[in-house]
Amino acid sequence: MKHRRFFYMFLSVLLAPSAWAGQQDFKVGPVIKEYGNVAAVPSAPPIDASARFQVAFDVATAAEPGKINRQLESAARFINMHVAAGVPKENLKLAIVVHGGAASDLTRDAKFGSANPNAGLIAALQEAGVSIQLCGQTAVARDISVDDLLPGVTMALSAMTAHAQLQQAGYTLNPF
């Protein structure tokens, strides 16, 4: 009896590979290949290929020194994940609103104080059609001008205004 119980426990471990899943299961995405790796989730219900997403991301926390901002990378992950799940890229409209400490993650190298590790991510997001806005109130408080921003990043009156306008345009706020 004891051996049979052990056998079934051993067998259940062998037949449950998802229990051993981890970071190695995350792969390069189909759209933004350098950022936003994703994992397949076979047990998730399928997403209708006609689904449309208009999503705003709120980013306030700065990246750790020398690293990319994980909150900014979430937008790349969102795109890669949904396209990999069968949603056409043209059905995805994303916007990122940045304020607070994360403002420096949008600045050119000179203003950043060294090479900005987020520059490549920002360019890749914009190439994928993501709009990126900096809160103007944060910019004034942190002495950041439009000339200090990476190419393509725009200035909003405030993060609150940007989110209100995006919401009026049909965007939902991503809580992550």
Order of alpha helices (4+ residues) and beta strands (2+ residues): alpha-beta-alpha-beta-alpha-alpha-beta-alpha-beta-alpha-beta
